[in-house]
Amino acid sequence: MIYGPGDSRKPVRLEHLSWTRIRDLQAGGGDMLLLPVGATEQHGPHLPINTDTVIATAACDYASAATGVPVLPALSYTVSVGHTERWPGTFSIFHETFIHTLREIAAWAVATGWKRLLLVNSHFGNDASLRVAVDRLRFDYVNRLQIATRNTFNLTPSIWEYFISDAADLHANKAETDLMLHLAPDSVDMSVAEDDPDRTTETIFNYMVANTSMNGVTGNPTEGTAERGKLLFEEIGEALAAIVEKARRETAPVEWHRTAGVF
């Protein structure tokens, strides 16, 4: 597994720890968790269906190795309805199910002593639901859980600029192919990679991917390289690590405590 430029530290995977080790981690001041949020969906003829999960998990591993903040098992069944059933390999849940799942995970985090949760997302289709979930959770657990979401594809302006450099409505494009050639090269088949243009640049309505792409791709994956993937991944990892380091110490700008029950 790739963690970062150096291997002096390894990520803390919560799934590999016993409850006693988790208790000791919390007793030492650990109160924050990272939750990788990916997807299980078609990524064109050349990339595996776990692409988004691989990227989200690798980014969290990088940040965990740098900061010591533990990583939860990835959430891999998420909102991929936009890909329809046209191409095999997509397994989706609906927005309401996804939001409810996040609320239940957060409830268990709070009940077992965690106070900060960062959702690290690598799938565009999850963004709207994640924002709704965060809005509800910050209300439900005011002063009990600090909650936020970040997307690996737009952690910095330069990362976002590169992601959309070949397609604004990107999917399985150059950037994602770069990353997978670096993170999981054995799962990429460049011999069948095919470019497909972004057909949404002048559209008004939102369309299913089946109505905008011929092969499940939007962008130029044939331009992907492992060398660029390494550089892009390190930029993502460093940006996320900096966010996590700041988040593990952040407090609310204004102190306020709920004094009465709500609903």
C-alpha positions as CSV (number, residue, x, y, z in Angstrom):
1,M,0.0,0.0,0.0
2,I,1.2,3.5,-0.8
3,Y,1.2,5.9,2.1
4,G,3.3,8.8,1.1
5,P,6.8,9.9,0.1
6,G,8.3,8.2,3.1
7,D,7.5,5.1,5.2
8,S,8.7,6.3,8.6
9,R,5.0,6.2,9.8
10,K,2.1,4.0,8.8
11,P,-1.6,4.8,8.8
12,V,-3.7,3.8,11.7
13,R,-6.5,1.6,10.4
14,L,-9.2,1.3,13.0
15,E,-10.4,-2.0,11.6
16,H,-7.0,-3.6,12.5
17,L,-7.3,-2.6,16.2
18,S,-8.9,-4.3,19.1
19,W,-11.3,-2.4,21.4
20,T,-8.6,-2.2,24.1
21,R,-6.2,-0.6,21.7
22,I,-8.9,1.8,20.5
23,R,-9.6,2.7,24.1
24,D,-5.9,3.4,24.7
25,L,-5.7,5.5,21.6
26,Q,-8.6,7.6,22.9
27,A,-7.1,7.8,26.4
28,G,-4.0,9.3,24.7
29,G,-6.1,12.2,23.3
30,G,-7.3,10.7,20.0
31,D,-10.8,12.0,19.3
32,M,-10.9,12.3,15.5
33,L,-11.7,9.8,12.7
34,L,-11.3,9.8,8.9
35,L,-14.0,8.1,6.9
36,P,-13.1,7.4,3.2
37,V,-16.1,7.7,1.0
38,G,-15.9,6.1,-2.4
39,A,-18.2,4.2,-4.7
40,T,-18.8,1.0,-6.6
41,E,-19.5,1.9,-10.2
42,Q,-18.3,1.5,-13.7
43,H,-15.2,3.5,-14.6
44,G,-15.0,3.0,-18.3
45,P,-13.4,-0.1,-20.0
46,H,-10.0,0.5,-18.4
47,L,-10.5,1.2,-14.7
48,P,-11.9,-1.0,-11.9
49,I,-15.2,-0.3,-10.3
50,N,-13.5,0.4,-6.9
51,T,-11.6,3.4,-8.3
52,D,-13.2,6.0,-6.1
53,T,-12.8,3.9,-3.0
54,V,-9.1,3.2,-3.8
55,I,-8.4,6.9,-4.2
56,A,-10.3,8.0,-1.0
57,T,-8.7,5.3,1.1
58,A,-5.2,6.0,-0.1
59,A,-5.6,9.7,0.6
60,C,-6.8,8.9,4.1
61,D,-3.9,6.5,4.6
62,Y,-1.5,9.3,3.6
63,A,-3.1,11.8,6.0
64,S,-3.2,9.2,8.8
65,A,0.4,8.3,8.4
66,A,1.3,12.0,8.7
67,T,-1.0,12.9,11.6
68,G,-1.8,9.7,13.5
69,V,-5.6,10.2,13.0
70,P,-7.2,6.8,12.5
71,V,-9.1,5.7,9.4
72,L,-12.4,3.9,9.4
73,P,-13.2,1.2,6.9
74,A,-14.3,2.8,3.6
75,L,-17.9,3.4,2.7
76,S,-18.0,1.8,-0.8
77,Y,-21.8,1.5,-1.6
78,T,-22.8,5.1,-2.2
79,V,-24.8,7.3,-4.6
80,S,-24.0,6.2,-8.2
81,V,-27.5,6.3,-9.6
82,G,-26.3,8.7,-12.4
83,H,-24.5,5.8,-14.0
84,T,-27.7,3.8,-14.5
85,E,-27.7,0.1,-15.5
86,R,-26.3,0.7,-19.0
87,W,-22.9,-0.7,-18.1
88,P,-22.4,-3.6,-15.6
89,G,-20.4,-2.9,-12.5
90,T,-22.4,-0.1,-10.9
91,F,-24.0,-0.9,-7.5
92,S,-25.7,2.1,-5.9
93,I,-27.8,3.1,-3.0
94,F,-30.2,6.1,-3.1
95,H,-29.5,9.5,-1.5
96,E,-31.8,8.9,1.5
97,T,-30.2,5.6,2.3
98,F,-26.7,7.1,2.1
99,I,-27.6,10.1,4.3
100,H,-29.2,7.8,6.9
101,T,-26.1,5.5,6.8
102,L,-23.8,8.5,7.5
103,R,-26.1,9.6,10.4
104,E,-26.0,6.1,12.0
105,I,-22.2,5.8,11.6
106,A,-21.9,9.3,13.3
107,A,-24.2,8.2,16.1
108,W,-22.0,5.3,16.9
109,A,-18.9,7.5,16.7
110,V,-20.4,9.9,19.3
111,A,-21.7,7.1,21.5
112,T,-18.2,5.5,21.7
113,G,-16.3,8.7,22.5
114,W,-15.3,10.3,19.2
115,K,-15.6,14.0,18.8
116,R,-14.4,14.8,15.3
117,L,-15.3,13.1,12.0
118,L,-14.0,14.1,8.6
119,L,-15.7,12.5,5.6
120,V,-13.1,12.2,2.7
121,N,-15.0,11.8,-0.6
122,S,-13.7,10.8,-4.0
123,H,-17.0,10.4,-5.9
124,F,-18.7,13.4,-7.5
125,G,-22.2,11.9,-7.1
126,N,-21.9,11.9,-3.3
127,D,-21.3,15.6,-2.9
128,A,-24.9,16.8,-2.5
129,S,-25.9,14.1,-0.1
130,L,-22.7,14.6,2.0
131,R,-23.5,18.3,2.4
132,V,-27.1,17.4,3.5
133,A,-25.7,14.8,6.0
134,V,-23.2,17.3,7.4
135,D,-25.8,19.9,7.8
136,R,-28.1,17.5,9.7
137,L,-25.3,16.1,11.8
138,R,-23.9,19.5,13.0
139,F,-27.5,20.2,14.2
140,D,-28.0,16.8,15.9
141,Y,-24.7,16.8,17.7
142,V,-23.9,20.5,18.3
143,N,-20.9,20.7,20.7
144,R,-20.7,16.9,20.7
145,L,-19.3,16.1,17.2
146,Q,-17.4,18.3,14.8
147,I,-18.3,17.2,11.3
148,A,-17.0,18.1,7.9
149,T,-16.6,16.8,4.4
150,R,-13.8,17.3,1.9
151,N,-13.4,16.0,-1.7
152,T,-10.0,14.6,-2.9
153,F,-10.6,16.1,-6.3
154,N,-10.8,19.8,-5.2
155,L,-8.7,20.1,-2.0
156,T,-6.8,22.9,-3.7
157,P,-7.4,25.1,-6.7
158,S,-4.5,23.4,-8.6
159,I,-5.8,19.9,-7.9
160,W,-9.3,20.9,-9.2
161,E,-7.8,22.6,-12.2
162,Y,-6.0,19.5,-13.2
163,F,-9.0,17.2,-12.6
164,I,-11.1,19.2,-15.1
165,S,-8.3,20.0,-17.6
166,D,-9.7,17.4,-20.1
167,A,-13.4,17.5,-19.1
168,A,-15.5,19.6,-16.7
169,D,-18.0,16.7,-16.4
170,L,-15.1,14.3,-15.9
171,H,-15.3,10.6,-15.2
172,A,-12.6,7.9,-15.5
173,N,-10.6,10.7,-17.2
174,K,-6.9,11.6,-17.3
175,A,-6.6,12.5,-13.7
176,E,-8.4,9.4,-12.3
177,T,-6.4,7.2,-14.6
178,D,-3.1,8.9,-13.5
179,L,-4.0,8.2,-9.9
180,M,-4.9,4.6,-10.5
181,L,-1.8,3.9,-12.6
182,H,0.1,5.1,-9.5
183,L,-2.0,3.5,-6.7
184,A,-3.2,0.3,-8.3
185,P,-1.5,-0.3,-11.7
186,D,-2.3,-4.0,-11.9
187,S,-6.0,-3.1,-12.0
188,V,-5.7,-0.7,-15.0
189,D,-5.9,-1.9,-18.6
190,M,-4.6,0.9,-20.8
191,S,-4.9,-1.3,-23.9
192,V,-8.6,-0.7,-23.8
193,A,-8.7,2.9,-22.6
194,E,-10.8,5.1,-24.9
195,D,-11.3,8.9,-24.8
196,D,-14.8,10.3,-24.9
197,P,-15.5,14.0,-25.0
198,D,-17.5,16.1,-22.5
199,R,-20.9,16.6,-24.2
200,T,-22.3,18.7,-21.3
201,T,-20.5,22.0,-21.9
202,E,-23.5,23.7,-23.4
203,T,-26.4,21.7,-21.8
204,I,-29.0,23.2,-19.5
205,F,-30.4,20.1,-17.8
206,N,-28.6,17.4,-15.8
207,Y,-28.4,14.1,-17.7
208,M,-27.6,10.5,-16.7
209,V,-24.1,9.4,-17.8
210,A,-25.8,7.0,-20.1
211,N,-27.1,10.1,-22.0
212,T,-23.7,11.9,-22.1
213,S,-21.1,9.2,-22.7
214,M,-20.6,6.4,-25.2
215,N,-18.4,4.2,-23.0
216,G,-18.8,5.4,-19.4
217,V,-15.8,7.8,-19.8
218,T,-15.8,11.6,-20.0
219,G,-12.3,12.9,-20.7
220,N,-9.0,11.6,-22.0
221,P,-7.8,8.6,-20.1
222,T,-5.4,7.6,-22.9
223,E,-3.2,10.5,-21.7
224,G,-2.9,9.0,-18.2
225,T,0.6,8.3,-16.7
226,A,1.8,6.8,-13.4
227,E,4.4,9.5,-13.1
228,R,1.8,12.3,-13.2
229,G,-0.4,10.1,-10.9
230,K,2.4,10.1,-8.2
231,L,2.7,13.8,-8.3
232,L,-1.0,14.4,-8.2
233,F,-1.5,11.9,-5.3
234,E,1.3,13.5,-3.3
235,E,-0.4,16.9,-3.7
236,I,-3.7,15.4,-2.6
237,G,-2.1,13.7,0.3
238,E,-0.2,16.7,1.5
239,A,-3.3,18.9,1.2
240,L,-5.4,16.5,3.1
241,A,-2.8,16.0,5.8
242,A,-2.6,19.7,6.4
243,I,-6.4,19.9,6.7
244,V,-6.4,17.0,9.2
245,E,-3.6,18.4,11.3
246,K,-5.6,21.7,11.6
247,A,-8.9,19.9,12.2
248,R,-7.7,17.8,15.1
249,R,-7.1,21.0,17.1
250,E,-9.8,23.3,15.9
251,T,-12.5,24.7,18.2
252,A,-15.7,26.5,17.3
253,P,-15.1,30.3,16.7
254,V,-17.9,31.1,19.2
255,E,-18.8,29.1,22.3
256,W,-22.5,28.2,22.6
257,H,-24.3,25.3,24.3
258,R,-27.8,24.0,23.7
259,T,-29.8,24.4,26.9
260,A,-33.0,22.7,25.9
261,G,-34.1,19.6,23.9
262,V,-35.0,20.1,20.3
263,F,-37.6,18.0,18.5
